[in-house]
Amino acid sequence: MQHDDRTLLSGRQYLGADSMEGPLLIMRNTHPVGYRELVECVDASGKTRLGMVLDTSREAVVVQVFEGTSGMTLPSTRTRFLGEPLSLEVTDSMLGRIFDGLGRPIDDGPAPVGNEARDVNGIAVNPTSREYPRDFIQTGISVIDGMNTLIRGQKLPIFSGNGLPHNELAAQITRQAKIRGEGTDFAIVFAAMGVKHDVARFFIDSFESTGVLENVALFLSLADDPSIERLITPRSALTLAEHLAYERGMHVLVILTDMSNYCESLREVSTLRGEIPSRKGYPGYLYSDLAEIYERAGMVKGAAGSITQLPILTMPNDDISHPIPDLTGYITEGQIVFEREMHGRAIYPPVAGLPSLSRLMKDGIGKDMTREDHPHLASQLFAAYSYVKDVRNLASVIGEEELTPLDHQYMQFGEAFERQFVSQRHDENRTIEETLDLGWKVLGELPTEELHRVTDEEIETYYGR
């Protein structure tokens, strides 16, 4: 269909609909429309609601209405297909602002006016045009910077659970993250999906009180907002991030929470559409849908900026083999895993030392990047803490009094490692030098001869886990 034809057809309005199912509106006998085309729906009171084409065929068109179909009636609903996808006007002035999931301001400020309207669905980055991520991002969190280093352009998710302090960690990283040796061209785009009002208030107050809000753009889709809106929220956030990174040359950190809420909305829509479910009732395209979001991070050749992603998801029943964390782990470059037992002992952040890893860490640390001793320290900490876990398991069977003196020293090291290195205050921002010095200090709990067991081959093994 020619562009002029689409323009003419965008003025055509249809009266009535064939059926409604939840947030879905089903229509028949329309002109040919495109997948993810934007739709205007007007109810009997004259209120206009935005929607998007979810499915299209010769027989019917399925439209997902972002604000839901409550109050709409089949005979009086008027619908107009706009002939273009959902877009977002992007501009640098969106930093310091708060928006809903569709990019509409909710901070009582004016709507931002940009020079360009971008399709929120984005386009795939050609793999051949990607730059390999290498630069270290300092979060100020020792267990991340020291052992699971975040690299510019990386996708590093946080696997948490209900009731664990992932929101506090997300807010702390937002306040503290920076690229060492770089200027001020660093921005954060924060997208929250399905969060409660008190959680949204926590994020806003945290950023305002510390003065970082002016460098953060918030996209909030609250728990009482239409769940269908959550499917657009991360895409709106990434659309702004792409503008800042590739048009303005900024280094952008995108934090997405909670991806589990996003996937629940995806399952809800899939069920309403009558699709055949896959694992745990999620649609069979869950992997490709998540990849659409995660793969919009990275560094592109010829572009000065970059996009780094830190998705956060709550694992149902703390099950790391659940489809959401399982598929996320396949797409991303590592994961930071929370441990409920550590949280019960008041250790913050409760990051599990052994299941957590950063696959790109080895290329972003060391001489001229962090410090020359960083790779060796991280390997020593992994090796020693792994033995601590074995000793603790043994002690639970035979009792601590039956352990050898060396095993007791490892138990002391494990306690010092968790209490001094892993645990830190919510407002504590440690430099990488402080983190590394602290790591060597806790290793001082072990005999000197124990610190020479790790060979170069074993170092490669730890980083290649």
Disulfide bonds with the S-S distance in Angstrom:
none
